[in-house]
Amino acid sequence: MLIVEAILMAMLAGEPMATVPDIAAAIKSDFESIAGPGSVDVDQTAGKLFSIRIAVPTLSSDFCNPIYDHELKLFRLFPDLNFDFYLRLRN
C-alpha cells in the first residue's frame, strides 16, 4: 500500500496529478505483493472506474483477508475513484 499512499500524498501536497497509468501500476504492484507476481490485472474501464482482477491460489480467509484489507484502504484513500474487485482461483 506504500506506493498507493505515496501517490495520494503527492496529490494532497499539490504535486502534479498522478496519471491513470501511475495509479493502475501502483494498484497492480500493491496487490501483487500479496497475491504474487503476474496475478493481478488492472484496467481503467470508464472515467474513474478501475477493474482489478486478482488470481488467488486459494479462497481461504488467511490468504484473502489481507487482500480485502487493501481493498478497503483504497476505497478510503480515493473516495472519488471507483473500484471493482474480482477474485478468481488461479489455474
Secondary structure, DSSP 8 states (H G I E B T S, - for coil): -HHHHHHHHHHHTT-----HHHHHHHHHHHHHHHH-TT-EEEEEEETTEEEEEEEES---HHHHHHHHHHHHHHHHH-TTSEEEEEEEE--
